Amino acid sequence: MTEKAMTVRSVLEKYRDQIAAALPQHLTAERMVRLALTETRRNYLLGQADPISLFGAVVQASQLGLEIGAGGAWLVPFRNKKKGLVEVQCIPDYRGLIKLARNSGEIGKFIARPVFDGDFFEYDFGTNERIEHKPRGETDPKKIVAVYAIAKSRDGSWEQFDVMLRPEIEAIRKRSKAGTDGPWVTDYGPMACKSVVKRLCKYLPQSPQLANALRLDDDAEIGRQNMRAVLDSEAVEEHEDERPAIAPPRRRGEAAPDDAQMTQGQEAAQQNAEQAGDKPAGKKQLDAIRAMAESEDVSIAELCEAMEVDTIEQLPASRVKEALAWLSTPPPSEGADEFDKELAEADARAEQSNAS
């Protein structure tokens, strides 16, 4: 076992209690630690990952109530070239999303399937919605022409379905940071199914765990590697010199400042941006912001107000990550600050242990 792998194991073992605190009753810390260590042995990069980042991913899988691996949540390593280390994200698969949707207690049946070229497939939307699929035996992922998901209430009072055609699937894949490698290459079918499941979930009853899982997956799609950021302020400090020195935007749910403060903040942002020669955000960056805003059900006007710009097109390129981070930060809720404090303390103890 490598020195890095030993560090990963020691961190997971040391903070077993924190993992246990995040788990629902049907899972144990011992099993989650064992599953995480199994994944590090299967995936070389996980064994070389930043231990605190991996610990954060395990905690988030625990919060979702999903077992690591085939249980619905995967530990996915990403190389952070700026920091020179491997970071880990917790990414739910479509089976995990379906499980979390059914955990709401209102959904009985929830399935997702691919449609291949040659299959009999018909569906109707409108007042008489229906879907009919008869497979013909094809299984080549390259011949997937559509995917669909069906959800039915436990008492049978309602049923909803959604269909996603190949061009829609490809559009999602191309927007993904990992669209040309990873699971989109090795597991195209499941990734396509997850895309339609995610879209259908927006119209279904959602538990807090499902809403959090959808947010985590959105983070992964745009390549935001924030698992260590949950535990480590270095992710913020890294960019402090790159953006205007103005007050940070208020958190979602906080009251707006008065008009005088807002005007002062806008003037400071404009002056600092001009001095830094900052350029406006590009089209792809703005598209990513709009997509995130839609997924988080936040209006662009609300985002502009928080970032102190009149229109989204005025947002400087250096503040794009700041805007995305604001969108992904839920309104303050009871208990959230306490959990952040516990994670920060865990990080500090790990740093002291490594130093000694």
HUPE-V790466 format. One record per pair of residues at least 12 apart in sequence whose ideal C-beta (glycine too) atoms are under 6 Angstrom apart, sorted by the first residue. I is the first residue (numbers start at 1). GAP is how many residues later the second one is. Records with the same first field share a line. If there is no record, write none. Layout:
# HUPE-V790466
I: GAP / GAP
This chain:
# HUPE-V790466
4: 44
5: 42
7: 44
8: 32 / 43 / 46
11: 40 / 44
12: 21 / 24
15: 331
16: 13
18: 328
19: 13 / 43
22: 37 / 40 / 41
23: 39
24: 41
32: 30
35: 32 / 33 / 34
36: 22 / 32
39: 29 / 36
45: 32 / 41
46: 29 / 31
48: 38
49: 28 / 37 / 39
50: 35 / 37 / 178
52: 176 / 179 / 295 / 298
53: 34 / 35 / 174 / 175
54: 34
56: 171 / 174 / 175
57: 18 / 31 / 33 / 170
60: 30
61: 12 / 29
64: 145 / 149
65: 144
66: 30
72: 20 / 21 / 23 / 24 / 27
73: 17 / 19 / 23
74: 17
75: 13
76: 13 / 15
78: 147
80: 145
87: 138 / 140 / 141
88: 139
89: 131 / 138
90: 126
91: 129
92: 121
94: 18 / 96 / 99 / 100 / 103
97: 100
98: 12
100: 109 / 110 / 113
101: 100 / 103 / 109
103: 104
104: 101 / 103
106: 47 / 99
107: 44
108: 44 / 46
109: 43
110: 41
111: 39
112: 37 / 81 / 85
114: 30 / 33 / 75
115: 30 / 31
116: 22 / 27 / 28
117: 26 / 28
118: 18 / 20
119: 16 / 17
120: 14
121: 12
123: 40
131: 30
141: 47 / 48
145: 21
146: 17 / 19
147: 17 / 45 / 46 / 49
148: 15
149: 13 / 47 / 48 / 51
151: 53
162: 34 / 37 / 38
164: 31 / 32
169: 23 / 26
172: 23
176: 45
177: 46
218: 77
222: 66
230: 113
231: 112 / 116
232: 115
242: 76
243: 75 / 76
244: 25 / 28 / 29
246: 22 / 23
249: 57 / 58 / 77
250: 56
252: 77 / 79
253: 78 / 79
265: 43
266: 42
269: 39
273: 43
278: 38 / 40
279: 38
281: 34 / 36 / 39
285: 35
289: 34
292: 32 / 35
293: 34
296: 31
298: 29
300: 12
306: 20
307: 16
